[in-house]
Amino acid sequence: MMFPLMQAAAYTKEYMGGWAMMGAGIGAGLAIIGAGLGIGRVGGQAVEGMARQPEVAAKIQTAALIFAAFIEGAALFAVVVTFLIQSKF
């Protein structure tokens, strides 16, 4: 027989675990969507900049790749944090 306090703690952990899983899934999804939008915007603006000034295309391309890597790193960090939240419960 479980004591009422222990039973309430088990129920709370189980209940909060479901919310944590849902939050982790939503967080990972939003991180990936944000990264996709960011990289798409960087790529589009880089192509537009190269079309306007072809003489600096190499510099624009290098900068765009660096910015895309930063965005991808931030998205990866966000996904890792959501997996840590998920594994906590």
Backbone bond lengths (Angstrom), bond angles and torsions (degrees), N, CA, C in turn:
res aa  C-N    CA-C-N  psi(-1)  N-CA   C-N-CA  omega(-1)  CA-C   N-CA-C  phi
1 M - - - 1.446 - - 1.523 108.97 -
2 M 1.315 116.14 129.72 1.459 120.87 179.95 1.517 109.65 -88.06
3 F 1.284 114.76 144.76 1.457 119.28 174.09 1.526 108.51 -71.89
4 P 1.305 118.42 150.81 1.470 120.36 -177.26 1.526 113.29 -58.06
5 L 1.337 117.42 -36.53 1.458 119.99 -179.75 1.524 111.53 -67.26
6 M 1.328 116.09 -41.35 1.470 120.01 178.45 1.526 110.15 -65.96
7 Q 1.318 115.76 -39.24 1.465 119.93 179.13 1.524 110.44 -64.42
8 A 1.316 117.43 -40.83 1.462 120.81 178.64 1.521 110.94 -66.52
9 A 1.332 118.10 -38.25 1.462 120.98 179.09 1.527 110.67 -66.16
10 A 1.328 116.69 -40.65 1.467 119.73 178.70 1.517 110.49 -65.48
11 Y 1.329 116.55 -41.39 1.463 119.94 179.13 1.521 110.74 -65.23
12 T 1.327 117.39 -41.40 1.463 120.92 -179.13 1.515 110.67 -63.82
13 K 1.348 117.45 -43.51 1.460 119.73 179.86 1.527 110.72 -64.09
14 E 1.323 116.48 -41.43 1.461 120.12 178.61 1.525 110.67 -65.61
15 Y 1.319 116.99 -41.77 1.458 121.78 -179.69 1.521 110.81 -66.50
16 M 1.325 117.41 -45.46 1.460 121.00 -179.57 1.526 111.11 -70.94
17 G 1.317 117.52 -27.68 1.455 120.38 177.54 1.522 111.89 -62.59
18 G 1.309 116.29 -37.82 1.465 120.01 177.16 1.509 112.23 -64.60
19 W 1.335 115.52 -42.12 1.466 119.18 177.66 1.525 110.69 -66.20
20 A 1.319 117.41 -37.15 1.465 120.47 179.29 1.522 110.50 -65.33
21 M 1.319 117.10 -40.42 1.464 120.40 178.38 1.533 110.73 -63.94
22 M 1.321 115.88 -42.95 1.453 119.00 179.04 1.531 110.52 -65.68
23 G 1.320 116.99 -42.18 1.457 120.78 178.07 1.519 112.16 -63.92
24 A 1.335 116.74 -38.29 1.464 120.10 178.49 1.525 110.84 -66.05
25 G 1.312 116.51 -40.97 1.466 119.40 178.28 1.519 112.64 -65.34
26 I 1.322 116.03 -43.50 1.465 120.08 178.46 1.521 110.29 -65.80
27 G 1.325 116.56 -41.36 1.466 120.32 179.59 1.514 112.48 -63.10
28 A 1.331 116.92 -43.45 1.462 120.13 178.83 1.531 110.58 -64.88
29 G 1.311 116.37 -40.92 1.461 119.83 178.77 1.518 112.61 -63.76
30 L 1.320 116.44 -43.96 1.465 119.83 178.81 1.532 111.60 -65.75
31 A 1.326 117.05 -36.69 1.466 120.23 178.47 1.527 110.82 -63.78
32 I 1.315 116.59 -42.68 1.464 119.92 -179.65 1.523 111.31 -70.05
33 I 1.315 117.03 -40.05 1.463 119.87 177.54 1.528 110.29 -62.95
34 G 1.329 116.52 -44.95 1.460 120.32 178.61 1.513 112.64 -61.83
35 A 1.331 116.57 -40.68 1.470 119.83 178.30 1.527 110.92 -65.96
36 G 1.301 116.42 -40.47 1.466 119.41 178.30 1.519 112.20 -63.05
37 L 1.324 115.87 -43.29 1.464 119.14 177.73 1.524 111.37 -65.42
38 G 1.322 116.99 -40.89 1.459 120.72 -179.41 1.517 112.44 -65.55
39 I 1.316 116.79 -46.00 1.465 119.93 -179.85 1.522 110.39 -67.50
40 G 1.328 116.88 -36.65 1.463 119.60 176.26 1.518 112.19 -62.94
41 R 1.316 115.46 -41.18 1.471 119.31 178.96 1.525 110.87 -67.08
42 V 1.333 117.54 -43.53 1.469 121.00 178.24 1.528 110.00 -60.04
43 G 1.331 116.22 -45.71 1.462 119.61 -179.68 1.518 112.48 -63.44
44 G 1.317 116.22 -43.56 1.466 119.91 -179.85 1.516 112.44 -64.58
45 Q 1.320 116.54 -43.84 1.463 119.72 179.59 1.523 111.38 -68.57
46 A 1.334 116.86 -33.86 1.464 119.46 177.92 1.525 111.07 -66.09
47 V 1.299 116.77 -43.33 1.465 120.09 178.10 1.523 110.51 -64.20
48 E 1.319 116.78 -40.91 1.458 119.88 177.71 1.528 110.94 -63.41
49 G 1.324 116.87 -42.33 1.464 120.37 178.18 1.525 112.24 -64.32
50 M 1.336 116.61 -39.23 1.467 119.91 178.14 1.524 111.23 -68.16
51 A 1.331 117.22 -32.62 1.456 120.03 178.42 1.525 110.83 -70.34
52 R 1.326 116.87 -34.27 1.464 120.23 -179.64 1.527 112.34 -77.42
53 Q 1.334 116.19 -37.23 1.468 120.30 -178.84 1.528 109.49 -133.34
54 P 1.310 117.64 83.66 1.462 120.28 -177.04 1.536 114.02 -64.59
55 E 1.320 117.33 -21.57 1.463 119.51 -178.19 1.530 112.88 -70.48
56 V 1.316 118.80 -20.16 1.464 121.60 178.30 1.531 111.40 -111.76
57 A 1.318 116.45 25.09 1.464 121.06 -176.84 1.526 111.67 -62.29
58 A 1.318 118.22 -37.80 1.470 120.72 -178.52 1.531 111.06 -65.16
59 K 1.336 116.40 -41.67 1.465 119.59 179.61 1.528 110.87 -67.56
60 I 1.318 116.83 -40.93 1.464 120.69 179.52 1.525 110.12 -64.71
61 Q 1.332 116.09 -41.12 1.456 119.76 -179.14 1.529 111.10 -64.86
62 T 1.310 116.73 -41.93 1.473 120.70 178.64 1.528 110.64 -63.38
63 A 1.320 115.98 -45.75 1.471 119.77 179.44 1.527 110.97 -63.34
64 A 1.322 117.34 -40.04 1.466 120.75 -179.70 1.523 110.93 -64.93
65 L 1.317 117.45 -39.79 1.462 119.96 177.80 1.523 111.48 -65.16
66 I 1.325 117.08 -39.36 1.467 120.39 178.30 1.528 110.25 -65.64
67 F 1.331 117.08 -44.61 1.465 119.93 178.65 1.525 111.28 -63.20
68 A 1.326 116.98 -40.37 1.469 119.80 178.41 1.528 110.81 -63.64
69 A 1.324 116.86 -37.39 1.470 120.17 177.56 1.527 110.88 -65.88
70 F 1.326 117.90 -39.55 1.466 120.58 176.87 1.527 111.40 -63.52
71 I 1.317 116.46 -42.24 1.464 120.48 179.16 1.527 109.68 -64.42
72 E 1.317 116.31 -42.84 1.463 120.37 179.74 1.531 110.96 -64.48
73 G 1.319 116.61 -37.88 1.468 120.59 177.40 1.510 112.04 -64.63
74 A 1.315 116.78 -41.23 1.467 120.41 177.75 1.525 110.86 -65.16
75 A 1.322 117.11 -39.66 1.465 120.36 178.19 1.525 110.69 -66.39
76 L 1.323 117.19 -40.53 1.455 120.58 178.38 1.528 110.50 -63.44
77 F 1.321 116.79 -41.12 1.462 120.63 177.17 1.522 110.77 -61.08
78 A 1.321 116.99 -43.36 1.468 120.65 179.64 1.526 111.38 -63.77
79 V 1.320 117.57 -40.00 1.460 120.47 179.33 1.531 110.49 -67.80
80 V 1.330 117.52 -38.57 1.466 120.57 177.57 1.524 110.15 -63.55
81 V 1.312 117.69 -41.43 1.468 120.74 178.15 1.528 110.28 -62.52
82 T 1.324 117.97 -41.48 1.464 119.57 179.09 1.528 111.09 -66.36
83 F 1.328 118.37 -35.49 1.462 119.77 176.24 1.525 111.13 -68.66
84 L 1.320 117.82 -33.81 1.455 120.23 175.66 1.525 110.99 -66.14
85 I 1.316 116.55 -40.04 1.469 119.84 175.65 1.518 110.47 -62.13
86 Q 1.318 115.72 -42.10 1.460 120.78 -178.93 1.530 111.06 -65.15
87 S 1.316 118.09 -40.20 1.460 120.37 -177.38 1.522 112.67 -77.27
88 K 1.324 116.92 -16.18 1.465 120.63 179.80 1.526 111.39 -68.70
89 F 1.327 116.79 -32.25 1.466 120.05 -177.89 1.475 110.42 -104.34
